[in-house]
Amino acid sequence: MNKEFVKKMIKSEMLRCSAIKEILPEPIKNRVDDFEREAAGVLKEIILETFEDKPEGKAKECKKVNIN
């Protein structure tokens, strides 16, 4: 897909969400904001754990074979 198209679609979704939050009652809006913060924290932890350098036990070996 085109990069500009993807950027604009993401921006439109963000604007749609903020417009919906504007019409919500205050207590529900606060709960949605708390949920968004918690979800962002969980996603951040998942991403950090995924890209963390972890040794995968024993190193893999390659054997050279001569074919005559």
PDB file of N, CA, C and O in Angstrom, chain B, residues numbered from 101:
ATOM      1  N   MET B 101       0.834  -1.188   0.000  1.00  0.00           N
ATOM      2  CA  MET B 101       0.000   0.000   0.000  1.00  0.00           C
ATOM      3  C   MET B 101       0.876   1.249   0.000  1.00  0.00           C
ATOM      4  O   MET B 101       2.047   1.221   0.377  1.00  0.00           O
ATOM      5  N   ASN B 102       0.287   2.292  -0.419  1.00  0.00           N
ATOM      6  CA  ASN B 102       0.972   3.564  -0.457  1.00  0.00           C
ATOM      7  C   ASN B 102       1.176   4.088   0.963  1.00  0.00           C
ATOM      8  O   ASN B 102       0.246   4.050   1.769  1.00  0.00           O
ATOM      9  N   LYS B 103       2.378   4.577   1.283  1.00  0.00           N
ATOM     10  CA  LYS B 103       2.682   5.070   2.624  1.00  0.00           C
ATOM     11  C   LYS B 103       1.778   6.235   3.015  1.00  0.00           C
ATOM     12  O   LYS B 103       1.291   6.299   4.144  1.00  0.00           O
ATOM     13  N   GLU B 104       1.560   7.137   2.094  1.00  0.00           N
ATOM     14  CA  GLU B 104       0.725   8.303   2.384  1.00  0.00           C
ATOM     15  C   GLU B 104      -0.711   7.877   2.697  1.00  0.00           C
ATOM     16  O   GLU B 104      -1.347   8.435   3.592  1.00  0.00           O
ATOM     17  N   PHE B 105      -1.210   6.905   1.972  1.00  0.00           N
ATOM     18  CA  PHE B 105      -2.559   6.407   2.209  1.00  0.00           C
ATOM     19  C   PHE B 105      -2.679   5.825   3.609  1.00  0.00           C
ATOM     20  O   PHE B 105      -3.650   6.090   4.317  1.00  0.00           O
ATOM     21  N   VAL B 106      -1.693   5.032   4.005  1.00  0.00           N
ATOM     22  CA  VAL B 106      -1.711   4.410   5.329  1.00  0.00           C
ATOM     23  C   VAL B 106      -1.645   5.479   6.419  1.00  0.00           C
ATOM     24  O   VAL B 106      -2.370   5.404   7.410  1.00  0.00           O
ATOM     25  N   LYS B 107      -0.775   6.474   6.234  1.00  0.00           N
ATOM     26  CA  LYS B 107      -0.665   7.557   7.207  1.00  0.00           C
ATOM     27  C   LYS B 107      -1.990   8.298   7.357  1.00  0.00           C
ATOM     28  O   LYS B 107      -2.411   8.599   8.474  1.00  0.00           O
ATOM     29  N   LYS B 108      -2.640   8.587   6.252  1.00  0.00           N
ATOM     30  CA  LYS B 108      -3.908   9.317   6.298  1.00  0.00           C
ATOM     31  C   LYS B 108      -5.015   8.479   6.926  1.00  0.00           C
ATOM     32  O   LYS B 108      -5.869   9.011   7.635  1.00  0.00           O
ATOM     33  N   MET B 109      -5.008   7.184   6.672  1.00  0.00           N
ATOM     34  CA  MET B 109      -6.020   6.305   7.272  1.00  0.00           C
ATOM     35  C   MET B 109      -5.839   6.234   8.790  1.00  0.00           C
ATOM     36  O   MET B 109      -6.817   6.265   9.537  1.00  0.00           O
ATOM     37  N   ILE B 110      -4.602   6.138   9.237  1.00  0.00           N
ATOM     38  CA  ILE B 110      -4.336   6.105  10.676  1.00  0.00           C
ATOM     39  C   ILE B 110      -4.756   7.423  11.316  1.00  0.00           C
ATOM     40  O   ILE B 110      -5.366   7.436  12.385  1.00  0.00           O
ATOM     41  N   LYS B 111      -4.429   8.519  10.661  1.00  0.00           N
ATOM     42  CA  LYS B 111      -4.798   9.831  11.177  1.00  0.00           C
ATOM     43  C   LYS B 111      -6.313   9.990  11.237  1.00  0.00           C
ATOM     44  O   LYS B 111      -6.835  10.563  12.193  1.00  0.00           O
ATOM     45  N   SER B 112      -7.021   9.493  10.232  1.00  0.00           N
ATOM     46  CA  SER B 112      -8.478   9.600  10.229  1.00  0.00           C
ATOM     47  C   SER B 112      -9.098   8.777  11.355  1.00  0.00           C
ATOM     48  O   SER B 112     -10.089   9.194  11.955  1.00  0.00           O
ATOM     49  N   GLU B 113      -8.520   7.610  11.645  1.00  0.00           N
ATOM     50  CA  GLU B 113      -9.022   6.779  12.753  1.00  0.00           C
ATOM     51  C   GLU B 113      -8.774   7.470  14.097  1.00  0.00           C
ATOM     52  O   GLU B 113      -9.618   7.418  14.992  1.00  0.00           O
ATOM     53  N   MET B 114      -7.624   8.111  14.230  1.00  0.00           N
ATOM     54  CA  MET B 114      -7.335   8.836  15.472  1.00  0.00           C
ATOM     55  C   MET B 114      -8.317   9.980  15.661  1.00  0.00           C
ATOM     56  O   MET B 114      -8.809  10.206  16.766  1.00  0.00           O
ATOM     57  N   LEU B 115      -8.602  10.702  14.583  1.00  0.00           N
ATOM     58  CA  LEU B 115      -9.554  11.811  14.670  1.00  0.00           C
ATOM     59  C   LEU B 115     -10.968  11.312  14.967  1.00  0.00           C
ATOM     60  O   LEU B 115     -11.715  11.956  15.704  1.00  0.00           O
ATOM     61  N   ARG B 116     -11.331  10.170  14.396  1.00  0.00           N
ATOM     62  CA  ARG B 116     -12.656   9.597  14.647  1.00  0.00           C
ATOM     63  C   ARG B 116     -12.794   9.215  16.121  1.00  0.00           C
ATOM     64  O   ARG B 116     -13.824   9.470  16.745  1.00  0.00           O
ATOM     65  N   CYS B 117     -11.748   8.604  16.666  1.00  0.00           N
ATOM     66  CA  CYS B 117     -11.782   8.213  18.079  1.00  0.00           C
ATOM     67  C   CYS B 117     -11.871   9.431  18.982  1.00  0.00           C
ATOM     68  O   CYS B 117     -12.617   9.422  19.961  1.00  0.00           O
ATOM     69  N   SER B 118     -11.125  10.471  18.671  1.00  0.00           N
ATOM     70  CA  SER B 118     -11.177  11.672  19.515  1.00  0.00           C
ATOM     71  C   SER B 118     -12.537  12.358  19.399  1.00  0.00           C
ATOM     72  O   SER B 118     -13.012  12.937  20.376  1.00  0.00           O
ATOM     73  N   ALA B 119     -13.172  12.306  18.232  1.00  0.00           N
ATOM     74  CA  ALA B 119     -14.507  12.893  18.074  1.00  0.00           C
ATOM     75  C   ALA B 119     -15.533  12.114  18.895  1.00  0.00           C
ATOM     76  O   ALA B 119     -16.425  12.709  19.499  1.00  0.00           O
ATOM     77  N   ILE B 120     -15.410  10.808  18.918  1.00  0.00           N
ATOM     78  CA  ILE B 120     -16.334   9.998  19.711  1.00  0.00           C
ATOM     79  C   ILE B 120     -16.133  10.281  21.193  1.00  0.00           C
ATOM     80  O   ILE B 120     -17.105  10.366  21.945  1.00  0.00           O
ATOM     81  N   LYS B 121     -14.869  10.429  21.624  1.00  0.00           N
ATOM     82  CA  LYS B 121     -14.601  10.711  23.030  1.00  0.00           C
ATOM     83  C   LYS B 121     -15.150  12.067  23.452  1.00  0.00           C
ATOM     84  O   LYS B 121     -15.499  12.255  24.617  1.00  0.00           O
ATOM     85  N   GLU B 122     -15.230  13.007  22.526  1.00  0.00           N
ATOM     86  CA  GLU B 122     -15.746  14.338  22.850  1.00  0.00           C
ATOM     87  C   GLU B 122     -17.220  14.298  23.252  1.00  0.00           C
ATOM     88  O   GLU B 122     -17.656  15.100  24.078  1.00  0.00           O
ATOM     89  N   ILE B 123     -17.988  13.374  22.676  1.00  0.00           N
ATOM     90  CA  ILE B 123     -19.422  13.347  22.982  1.00  0.00           C
ATOM     91  C   ILE B 123     -19.768  12.403  24.141  1.00  0.00           C
ATOM     92  O   ILE B 123     -20.924  12.327  24.558  1.00  0.00           O
ATOM     93  N   LEU B 124     -18.759  11.684  24.662  1.00  0.00           N
ATOM     94  CA  LEU B 124     -19.004  10.780  25.784  1.00  0.00           C
ATOM     95  C   LEU B 124     -19.182  11.565  27.082  1.00  0.00           C
ATOM     96  O   LEU B 124     -18.605  12.640  27.243  1.00  0.00           O
ATOM     97  N   PRO B 125     -19.980  11.030  28.007  1.00  0.00           N
ATOM     98  CA  PRO B 125     -20.058  11.648  29.334  1.00  0.00           C
ATOM     99  C   PRO B 125     -18.694  11.572  30.032  1.00  0.00           C
ATOM    100  O   PRO B 125     -17.884  10.695  29.732  1.00  0.00           O
ATOM    101  N   GLU B 126     -18.455  12.483  30.948  1.00  0.00           N
ATOM    102  CA  GLU B 126     -17.145  12.614  31.597  1.00  0.00           C
ATOM    103  C   GLU B 126     -16.670  11.334  32.297  1.00  0.00           C
ATOM    104  O   GLU B 126     -15.508  10.965  32.125  1.00  0.00           O
ATOM    105  N   PRO B 127     -17.505  10.641  33.074  1.00  0.00           N
ATOM    106  CA  PRO B 127     -17.005   9.418  33.742  1.00  0.00           C
ATOM    107  C   PRO B 127     -16.582   8.330  32.748  1.00  0.00           C
ATOM    108  O   PRO B 127     -15.582   7.643  32.958  1.00  0.00           O
ATOM    109  N   ILE B 128     -17.337   8.184  31.688  1.00  0.00           N
ATOM    110  CA  ILE B 128     -16.992   7.170  30.683  1.00  0.00           C
ATOM    111  C   ILE B 128     -15.744   7.592  29.928  1.00  0.00           C
ATOM    112  O   ILE B 128     -14.904   6.753  29.602  1.00  0.00           O
ATOM    113  N   LYS B 129     -15.615   8.863  29.650  1.00  0.00           N
ATOM    114  CA  LYS B 129     -14.426   9.377  28.964  1.00  0.00           C
ATOM    115  C   LYS B 129     -13.176   9.106  29.800  1.00  0.00           C
ATOM    116  O   LYS B 129     -12.134   8.741  29.255  1.00  0.00           O
ATOM    117  N   ASN B 130     -13.273   9.283  31.118  1.00  0.00           N
ATOM    118  CA  ASN B 130     -12.134   9.010  31.999  1.00  0.00           C
ATOM    119  C   ASN B 130     -11.773   7.531  31.985  1.00  0.00           C
ATOM    120  O   ASN B 130     -10.592   7.182  31.983  1.00  0.00           O
ATOM    121  N   ARG B 131     -12.779   6.658  31.976  1.00  0.00           N
ATOM    122  CA  ARG B 131     -12.513   5.220  31.935  1.00  0.00           C
ATOM    123  C   ARG B 131     -11.845   4.828  30.623  1.00  0.00           C
ATOM    124  O   ARG B 131     -10.940   3.994  30.612  1.00  0.00           O
ATOM    125  N   VAL B 132     -12.288   5.430  29.507  1.00  0.00           N
ATOM    126  CA  VAL B 132     -11.684   5.143  28.207  1.00  0.00           C
ATOM    127  C   VAL B 132     -10.231   5.607  28.188  1.00  0.00           C
ATOM    128  O   VAL B 132      -9.358   4.903  27.680  1.00  0.00           O
ATOM    129  N   ASP B 133      -9.974   6.787  28.738  1.00  0.00           N
ATOM    130  CA  ASP B 133      -8.595   7.292  28.797  1.00  0.00           C
ATOM    131  C   ASP B 133      -7.703   6.368  29.626  1.00  0.00           C
ATOM    132  O   ASP B 133      -6.573   6.077  29.233  1.00  0.00           O
ATOM    133  N   ASP B 134      -8.212   5.904  30.777  1.00  0.00           N
ATOM    134  CA  ASP B 134      -7.435   4.975  31.607  1.00  0.00           C
ATOM    135  C   ASP B 134      -7.155   3.674  30.853  1.00  0.00           C
ATOM    136  O   ASP B 134      -6.043   3.148  30.894  1.00  0.00           O
ATOM    137  N   PHE B 135      -8.175   3.165  30.168  1.00  0.00           N
ATOM    138  CA  PHE B 135      -7.998   1.933  29.400  1.00  0.00           C
ATOM    139  C   PHE B 135      -6.942   2.105  28.314  1.00  0.00           C
ATOM    140  O   PHE B 135      -6.117   1.216  28.105  1.00  0.00           O
ATOM    141  N   GLU B 136      -6.961   3.247  27.618  1.00  0.00           N
ATOM    142  CA  GLU B 136      -5.981   3.504  26.565  1.00  0.00           C
ATOM    143  C   GLU B 136      -4.565   3.538  27.131  1.00  0.00           C
ATOM    144  O   GLU B 136      -3.642   2.993  26.525  1.00  0.00           O
ATOM    145  N   ARG B 137      -4.387   4.173  28.288  1.00  0.00           N
ATOM    146  CA  ARG B 137      -3.061   4.236  28.913  1.00  0.00           C
ATOM    147  C   ARG B 137      -2.575   2.842  29.302  1.00  0.00           C
ATOM    148  O   ARG B 137      -1.417   2.495  29.069  1.00  0.00           O
ATOM    149  N   GLU B 138      -3.469   2.042  29.900  1.00  0.00           N
ATOM    150  CA  GLU B 138      -3.085   0.686  30.300  1.00  0.00           C
ATOM    151  C   GLU B 138      -2.752  -0.171  29.081  1.00  0.00           C
ATOM    152  O   GLU B 138      -1.780  -0.927  29.098  1.00  0.00           O
ATOM    153  N   ALA B 139      -3.559  -0.054  28.022  1.00  0.00           N
ATOM    154  CA  ALA B 139      -3.306  -0.837  26.812  1.00  0.00           C
ATOM    155  C   ALA B 139      -1.980  -0.438  26.182  1.00  0.00           C
ATOM    156  O   ALA B 139      -1.244  -1.299  25.698  1.00  0.00           O
ATOM    157  N   ALA B 140      -1.667   0.845  26.180  1.00  0.00           N
ATOM    158  CA  ALA B 140      -0.385   1.300  25.621  1.00  0.00           C
ATOM    159  C   ALA B 140       0.776   0.745  26.444  1.00  0.00           C
ATOM    160  O   ALA B 140       1.805   0.370  25.883  1.00  0.00           O
ATOM    161  N   GLY B 141       0.623   0.689  27.759  1.00  0.00           N
ATOM    162  CA  GLY B 141       1.670   0.134  28.610  1.00  0.00           C
ATOM    163  C   GLY B 141       1.897  -1.341  28.348  1.00  0.00           C
ATOM    164  O   GLY B 141       3.038  -1.802  28.294  1.00  0.00           O
ATOM    165  N   VAL B 142       0.803  -2.086  28.183  1.00  0.00           N
ATOM    166  CA  VAL B 142       0.924  -3.519  27.900  1.00  0.00           C
ATOM    167  C   VAL B 142       1.599  -3.736  26.553  1.00  0.00           C
ATOM    168  O   VAL B 142       2.485  -4.581  26.432  1.00  0.00           O
ATOM    169  N   LEU B 143       1.186  -2.979  25.544  1.00  0.00           N
ATOM    170  CA  LEU B 143       1.808  -3.109  24.225  1.00  0.00           C
ATOM    171  C   LEU B 143       3.294  -2.774  24.271  1.00  0.00           C
ATOM    172  O   LEU B 143       4.103  -3.434  23.619  1.00  0.00           O
ATOM    173  N   LYS B 144       3.648  -1.761  25.034  1.00  0.00           N
ATOM    174  CA  LYS B 144       5.055  -1.386  25.160  1.00  0.00           C
ATOM    175  C   LYS B 144       5.860  -2.522  25.774  1.00  0.00           C
ATOM    176  O   LYS B 144       6.951  -2.841  25.302  1.00  0.00           O
ATOM    177  N   GLU B 145       5.321  -3.138  26.832  1.00  0.00           N
ATOM    178  CA  GLU B 145       6.012  -4.263  27.461  1.00  0.00           C
ATOM    179  C   GLU B 145       6.177  -5.425  26.494  1.00  0.00           C
ATOM    180  O   GLU B 145       7.239  -6.045  26.442  1.00  0.00           O
ATOM    181  N   ILE B 146       5.131  -5.724  25.729  1.00  0.00           N
ATOM    182  CA  ILE B 146       5.191  -6.827  24.768  1.00  0.00           C
ATOM    183  C   ILE B 146       6.243  -6.566  23.710  1.00  0.00           C
ATOM    184  O   ILE B 146       7.011  -7.461  23.358  1.00  0.00           O
ATOM    185  N   ILE B 147       6.282  -5.344  23.199  1.00  0.00           N
ATOM    186  CA  ILE B 147       7.257  -5.000  22.160  1.00  0.00           C
ATOM    187  C   ILE B 147       8.675  -5.093  22.709  1.00  0.00           C
ATOM    188  O   ILE B 147       9.566  -5.616  22.040  1.00  0.00           O
ATOM    189  N   LEU B 148       8.892  -4.589  23.923  1.00  0.00           N
ATOM    190  CA  LEU B 148      10.234  -4.642  24.503  1.00  0.00           C
ATOM    191  C   LEU B 148      10.673  -6.086  24.739  1.00  0.00           C
ATOM    192  O   LEU B 148      11.831  -6.423  24.492  1.00  0.00           O
ATOM    193  N   GLU B 149       9.769  -6.943  25.213  1.00  0.00           N
ATOM    194  CA  GLU B 149      10.121  -8.340  25.437  1.00  0.00           C
ATOM    195  C   GLU B 149      10.372  -9.067  24.126  1.00  0.00           C
ATOM    196  O   GLU B 149      11.229  -9.948  24.055  1.00  0.00           O
ATOM    197  N   THR B 150       9.630  -8.703  23.090  1.00  0.00           N
ATOM    198  CA  THR B 150       9.786  -9.363  21.803  1.00  0.00           C
ATOM    199  C   THR B 150      11.144  -9.065  21.180  1.00  0.00           C
ATOM    200  O   THR B 150      11.786  -9.964  20.637  1.00  0.00           O
ATOM    201  N   PHE B 151      11.584  -7.822  21.252  1.00  0.00           N
ATOM    202  CA  PHE B 151      12.827  -7.431  20.599  1.00  0.00           C
ATOM    203  C   PHE B 151      14.036  -7.487  21.510  1.00  0.00           C
ATOM    204  O   PHE B 151      15.129  -7.077  21.121  1.00  0.00           O
ATOM    205  N   GLU B 152      13.852  -7.988  22.711  1.00  0.00           N
ATOM    206  CA  GLU B 152      14.958  -8.128  23.642  1.00  0.00           C
ATOM    207  C   GLU B 152      15.874  -9.248  23.162  1.00  0.00           C
ATOM    208  O   GLU B 152      15.405 -10.283  22.688  1.00  0.00           O
ATOM    209  N   ASP B 153      17.180  -9.034  23.289  1.00  0.00           N
ATOM    210  CA  ASP B 153      18.138 -10.071  22.875  1.00  0.00           C
ATOM    211  C   ASP B 153      18.157 -11.178  23.911  1.00  0.00           C
ATOM    212  O   ASP B 153      18.552 -10.968  25.058  1.00  0.00           O
ATOM    213  N   LYS B 154      17.728 -12.352  23.494  1.00  0.00           N
ATOM    214  CA  LYS B 154      17.717 -13.503  24.388  1.00  0.00           C
ATOM    215  C   LYS B 154      18.550 -14.612  23.761  1.00  0.00           C
ATOM    216  O   LYS B 154      18.360 -14.958  22.596  1.00  0.00           O
ATOM    217  N   PRO B 155      19.462 -15.160  24.530  1.00  0.00           N
ATOM    218  CA  PRO B 155      20.186 -16.314  23.994  1.00  0.00           C
ATOM    219  C   PRO B 155      19.236 -17.511  23.918  1.00  0.00           C
ATOM    220  O   PRO B 155      18.491 -17.788  24.859  1.00  0.00           O
ATOM    221  N   GLU B 156      19.271 -18.195  22.817  1.00  0.00           N
ATOM    222  CA  GLU B 156      18.360 -19.305  22.607  1.00  0.00           C
ATOM    223  C   GLU B 156      19.032 -20.629  22.926  1.00  0.00           C
ATOM    224  O   GLU B 156      18.959 -21.585  22.154  1.00  0.00           O
ATOM    225  N   GLY B 157      19.686 -20.665  24.076  1.00  0.00           N
ATOM    226  CA  GLY B 157      20.306 -21.909  24.496  1.00  0.00           C
ATOM    227  C   GLY B 157      21.590 -22.174  23.744  1.00  0.00           C
ATOM    228  O   GLY B 157      22.429 -21.287  23.588  1.00  0.00           O
ATOM    229  N   LYS B 158      21.733 -23.384  23.284  1.00  0.00           N
ATOM    230  CA  LYS B 158      22.935 -23.841  22.605  1.00  0.00           C
ATOM    231  C   LYS B 158      23.028 -23.244  21.201  1.00  0.00           C
ATOM    232  O   LYS B 158      22.037 -23.173  20.475  1.00  0.00           O
ATOM    233  N   ALA B 159      24.223 -22.823  20.840  1.00  0.00           N
ATOM    234  CA  ALA B 159      24.436 -22.267  19.504  1.00  0.00           C
ATOM    235  C   ALA B 159      24.307 -23.374  18.460  1.00  0.00           C
ATOM    236  O   ALA B 159      24.699 -24.516  18.698  1.00  0.00           O
ATOM    237  N   LYS B 160      23.771 -23.033  17.342  1.00  0.00           N
ATOM    238  CA  LYS B 160      23.601 -24.022  16.270  1.00  0.00           C
ATOM    239  C   LYS B 160      24.938 -24.278  15.587  1.00  0.00           C
ATOM    240  O   LYS B 160      25.757 -23.372  15.428  1.00  0.00           O
ATOM    241  N   GLU B 161      25.140 -25.517  15.191  1.00  0.00           N
ATOM    242  CA  GLU B 161      26.390 -25.904  14.541  1.00  0.00           C
ATOM    243  C   GLU B 161      26.159 -26.181  13.064  1.00  0.00           C
ATOM    244  O   GLU B 161      25.100 -26.663  12.659  1.00  0.00           O
ATOM    245  N   CYS B 162      27.162 -25.868  12.279  1.00  0.00           N
ATOM    246  CA  CYS B 162      27.140 -26.195  10.860  1.00  0.00           C
ATOM    247  C   CYS B 162      28.276 -27.171  10.592  1.00  0.00           C
ATOM    248  O   CYS B 162      29.412 -26.946  11.009  1.00  0.00           O
ATOM    249  N   LYS B 163      27.969 -28.226   9.914  1.00  0.00           N
ATOM    250  CA  LYS B 163      28.996 -29.206   9.566  1.00  0.00           C
ATOM    251  C   LYS B 163      29.289 -29.085   8.080  1.00  0.00           C
ATOM    252  O   LYS B 163      28.378 -29.044   7.253  1.00  0.00           O
ATOM    253  N   LYS B 164      30.565 -29.029   7.758  1.00  0.00           N
ATOM    254  CA  LYS B 164      30.961 -28.966   6.364  1.00  0.00           C
ATOM    255  C   LYS B 164      31.111 -30.377   5.833  1.00  0.00           C
ATOM    256  O   LYS B 164      31.708 -31.238   6.480  1.00  0.00           O
ATOM    257  N   VAL B 165      30.572 -30.603   4.664  1.00  0.00           N
ATOM    258  CA  VAL B 165      30.624 -31.925   4.046  1.00  0.00           C
ATOM    259  C   VAL B 165      31.298 -31.782   2.694  1.00  0.00           C
ATOM    260  O   VAL B 165      30.922 -30.929   1.891  1.00  0.00           O
ATOM    261  N   ASN B 166      32.287 -32.613   2.448  1.00  0.00           N
ATOM    262  CA  ASN B 166      32.961 -32.632   1.150  1.00  0.00           C
ATOM    263  C   ASN B 166      32.300 -33.678   0.269  1.00  0.00           C
ATOM    264  O   ASN B 166      32.111 -34.823   0.678  1.00  0.00           O
ATOM    265  N   ILE B 167      31.958 -33.279  -0.923  1.00  0.00           N
ATOM    266  CA  ILE B 167      31.361 -34.205  -1.880  1.00  0.00           C
ATOM    267  C   ILE B 167      32.371 -34.433  -2.991  1.00  0.00           C
ATOM    268  O   ILE B 167      32.826 -33.488  -3.636  1.00  0.00           O
ATOM    269  N   ASN B 168      32.713 -35.679  -3.206  1.00  0.00           N
ATOM    270  CA  ASN B 168      33.701 -36.023  -4.247  1.00  0.00           C
ATOM    271  C   ASN B 168      33.008 -36.515  -5.485  1.00  0.00           C
ATOM    272  O   ASN B 168      33.667 -36.853  -6.468  1.00  0.00           O
TER     273      ASN B 168
END
